[in-house]
Amino acid sequence: MVNQELIAIFNKSPLTKYGLAKSTGLAETTVGRWAEGKTNIGLETMELIADELDVSITLTRRRNHARTVKKNIARKQRNKNRG
């Protein structure tokens, strides 16, 4: 999800794949594969690219995530007991 949003921002920017690779120190093939959606990148690489695009990456905790996880575990257990 973050990768896709960052790609969209990159595609709207005046930077080229070559320019982004050169300014971040990343391999041009890495930038190309990422920009084409063929591979995901790690958080550190996202931060490099975000800095170059002058955007920030903010991670937020999903609401009720723990509750959702508990429900999924309970559902799996019920299904296991039925089988």
HUHUBEL-V148235 format. One record per helix or strand of 3 or more residues. SS is the DSSP state (a for helix, b for strand). FROM is the first residue (numbers start at 0). TO is the last residue. Records with the same first field share a line. If there is no record, write none. Layout:
SS = FROM-TO + FROM-TO
//
This chain:
a = 1-11 + 16-23 + 27-34 + 42-52 + 64-81
//
